[in-house]
Amino acid sequence: MSDAPAPGCGDRASGNGFVSKVVDDMHTGAQYHEFMLTSPRDRAVRARFQKMALDLLPAGADVLDFGAGTGIDAKTYAANGHLTF
């Protein structure tokens, strides 16, 4: 078994583009939030997901929003009468 990285999985110092691309494509939470709010496609997908979740929740049910986002969904659940953690 080799200790060499898998093809395409080198490090930034070696000049391999994979890690460099991942690091360069990282964004802040604010950038993610802005993208999610301005992308028509992502807004549509999020709206469908939130509607599905709200339709499945009993009135006044508590919600554990365990995503790693910025709270976009949690805000919607809270605005619809759900105590959201």
N, C-alpha and C positions, 0 to 999 in steps of 0.2 A: 504494500500500500504506500503510495507516495504522499509526502507532506506538501506537495505543490498544490496551489489552489486549482479548483475546477476551471475549465476553460471559461473565460469571460468574467472570472471572479477574482481578479488580481487586486492589488491595492493602489491607492492614489500615487504613491511614490514610484511604483514600477512603470507608470505610464499606461496601465491598463485602463480602458475607458469605463468599465462597468461601475466601479465604486465612485469614480470621479463623477459620472453621470448622476448617480443616486445622490451624492452630496450636493451637486449643483442644482438638482431638482427639488431639494428640500424647501419647505416654505414655512412661514410662521402661521400661528393659529389665526391671526387677523387676515392673512392672505387667503387661507382656506375658507374662512367665514365669508369674506367678500366674494370669492369665486362661487361658493354655494348659493349665495343670494342673487348673483347676477347671471348665472348660467340657466337659460330656459329649460334645458334638459334636466339638470339636477334639481331645479325647483319643482318640476313636474313629478319626478321620481319621489322626491321628499314629500310632496303634498299627497301623493297616492299612499305612501307608507304611513304617514301620520293619520290619514283618514282611516286606513285599515286598522291601525292600532286603536284609535279612538272608537271605532265601531265595535271592536272586540272587548273593550274595557267596560265593566259595569260602571254606572254613574257614581262618581265620587271615589272610585278606586285609587289607591296609592300606586305610584309608578316608580320603579327603579330604572332610571335611564343610565345604562351601563356603557354607553358608547364612549368613544374617545374624542368626541368632537367639541364644539364650542357652546353647546347648550341650545342649539336651534330647536331640536325636538322637545327638550324639557320645557322650554318656554311655551310651546304650543300646548303640551299636556296641561301645564299649570293654568294657562289661559282658559282651558276647557274644564276647569274645576277639579283637577287631579293634583293631589299633594305629590310633588315630584322630588325624588332624591337623586 
